[in-house]
Amino acid sequence: MHIGVIGATGTIGSRVVTEALGRGHRVTAFSRDASAITDRRENLDWESVDVLDAASIAAVLPGLDVLISGFQPGNAAKDFADTVQRSIADPTVYAAAARALLKALESHPRTRLIVIGGAGSLEIEPGVVRADHEDLIHASLDELGLPRQYAAAVRGHREALNVLRASNRLWTYFSPAEQIAPGERTGRFRIGGDQPVTDADGLSRISAEDAAVALVDEAELPRFVQRRFTAGY
C-alpha cells in the first residue's frame, strides 16, 4: 500500500510514518518545505505540499491509496506554544484545510482520506458535545494546561469534521483521546466512535505511538469510511 502523510514531522504524523514503514508500506511524507529534511529511510520519499491549496494537494495524489492528514498550523512537535497561538489566531484554518483536501480528491475519488482532528467534538454524553458548552470546554482546557482561548480552535476542529460530513468522498475523521503525548507503543487499546474511550479511572488517554497504530490499522482495513472514530486505553 502507498500511504501519504501530511504533517509528517509532527508528533502523530512522524509516528504514522514509522508505523507504516514498519509494516512494509511505501510512504510519501509531506511537509511545508521538504528540501531540508534528511530522513532517507527505505520506502520513504519526501515532498513539499501546501495543505491549504487544493491544486498543490491534487498534484501529489497520483499513486496514493490513502492520504493521512495530520495538518496543524505550525509544528507542535517543535514548538507547541506557537501552534496553540496560531490555532487561536485563525481557528478557521482546519475547515479550510478540509475543504482543500476534499477539492483535491475530486480528481482522485478513489483515494481515501483520513484526517487527524481533535477530541473536543466527541460526545461526552449522548448528544452532548463538550465544544458546545463553555463551562465544559474551559474545564477541559484548564485540566490540559491550555489557555481558554483555545476553545476557538476546538470549535475549528469540529467545523472541519462538519465539512467532511457534508462530503461524499472516502473520508475518515480520527479524534484522538483527550490526553495524547509521546509514549509507548503497546498495540493494546480500544476503538470507539463518537464517544471517547476512557480507562478505569475515567481518563481519555493514548500515546502518540498507539494513535499511529490505530491510524495505520484503519488505512489497511477501513472500518470508518465517511465516519469518525477514536481510540483510547
N, C-alpha and C positions, 0 to 999 in steps of 0.2 A: 504494500500500500504506500502511496505517496501522500504525505501529510505536510501541509503548510502551517507554520506557526507565526502569527503576528504578535509582536511583543516578546520575541524570543530571548531577549536579555533580561526580562523581568523575573520576579520571584516565582510565579507559577509557570510562565512561558518557558523559562530556561529548564525547568524540571520536566515539562512536557516534552521538550526536545530530547532530553536524556532518556526519558522513559520510552519514547517512540523508537529511538535508535537502539536501545537495549532489546527491543522486541524484533529487531531486524527490518524496520520500516525505513524507507527513504524519506528524508526530511529536508524541506526548504524552509529556512528560518528567515524571517523578515524583521527588519529594523528600519528606523527612520533613515539611518545612514550606516550601511553595512561595510563601507570602504575600509574602516579601521579595525574591523573585527578579525582576529587571528585564529579563531577556533576552526580547525580543519579536520574534524573527525570524519571517519569514513561514512559515506552515505549522507553527508550533510553539506548543503550548499547555503550560502548567504546571499540575500538580495535586499535592496532597499525598496520600501514602499511607503506611500502616503495613505494612511487608512481613511483619511477624510476626502480622498479623491477617487471616485468610482473608476475612472479611466486607469489610474495607477494600479488599482487592485485588479481590474479585469485583465491587465497586461500580464500578470503573473499567475493567473488561474489555470492556463492550459497545462494539462498533465496532472493536476492535483485531484485526488479523490476526496479529501477532506481539508477544509481550512479552519483552523482553530485560532480565534482572535482573543488575545489577552491584552488588548489595547488599553493603555492608561495615558493620560496627559502627563508627560514626563516619564521618568523611570523610577518607580517606587523602590526597586531593589537597591538603587544607588543613592537616592535622596527622597525618602518617604515624605518628609515635610513639604518638599517642593511639589510633589504630586498632589498632596492634600490641598495645598493652596491653589494650584491650577484647577483642580476639580471644583473648588468652591467658587473660583472666579468665573468659570464657564461650565455650569452643570449640564448645559445642552449638548456638550461635545459627545457624550455617549450615544445619544439618539442620532446625532449627525453621523457618527461612525457606522451605526446600524443601517442607516439609510444608504450610505455609500457602499457598504458591503452587499446589501440586497440589490442595489442598482447594478453592481458589477456582476452579480450572479445571473442577471437577465440574459447575458450572452453565454453563460455556462450553467444551465439549470440543473444539471446532474451532479454538480459539485456540492457536497454537504458543507454546511457552515455550523460551527459550534462557537458560541460567544460566551466568554467568561465574564460574568456580571457581578452583581452584588447580592448580599443576603437580606437587605432591608425590605425587599418586596415579597419575602416569604410570609406565609400566613402563620402568625403565632397562635391563632385560634381560627376555626373555620370562618372564613370571610373577614378576618381581622388582620390587616397588614400594618406592620409597625410604621412604615413610611407614611401612613395616613394619619398618624396620631403624634402630635408634637411632644407630648409628655413621654410617650413610649420611645420615640426615636432619640430624644435627648438623654433619657436614662441609659439607653444602649450605648450612645456615643460617649457618655461620661464613663461608663464601665470600660470601654475600649481605649480611653485616653485620647479621644478625638475631639476637636472643637465642635461645639454645637452647630456652627455654621455649615458643617459638613452634611447636615440634613439635606441641603440643596443637592449635593452630589448623589446622596442616596436616592432621592426622587428622580435624579437624572438617569441613574441606572434603571429604575423602574420604567421610565419613559422609553428607554431603549428596548426593554422587554415588550412594551406595548407596540412599538414599531414592528418588532419581529412577529408578534401575534397577529398583526394585520396582513402578513405576507403569506403567500402560498409556496415560497421557496422551501428547500430542505434544511430548515434551521433547527438548532437546538440551543437552549439557553441554560448555562450552568451557574447556579447560585452556590458559591462555596459556603461552608459553615461560617458562623459569625466570627469565630476566632480561628484565624488561619495564619500560620507562620512556618518558616523553615523548621524541619524536624526530622523524624524518622520515616522511612518507607516501610510500612508494615504490611500493606496489602490487605489489611483487615479493617473494614469499615462498612457502613450500611448506606444504602441508596434510598433517597426519598424523592417526592415530587414537589408539591407546592408548600409543604410544611417542613420546617427544619428538623434534622435528625439530631437528637440530644442523647447524651450519655447518662449514666446512672445518677450523676449529680445535677442533671438538668442543663448541662452546658452543651452548646452547639460549637463543636471544635473539630479541626482536622489539620494535619500537617500539609504543607505545600506539596510534599512528595506524594502523599496519598491522594491529594486532589488531582495530581498529574496522572496517577494510576487510573482514577475514575474517568478522567477525560479521554485517555487513550483506549480504555475499555469501551467507551461509547463510540469512539471513532471506528474501532474494529467491529463492534456488534451493536448497531444503532437500536436503541430502545425508546428514545425520546424525540423522535422526529416531529417537528412542529409542537414541541412541548418543552417545559422547563424541568430540570432535575437538580438535586442537591446531594451532598454526601457528608457524612459525619460519623463519629465513633459511637 
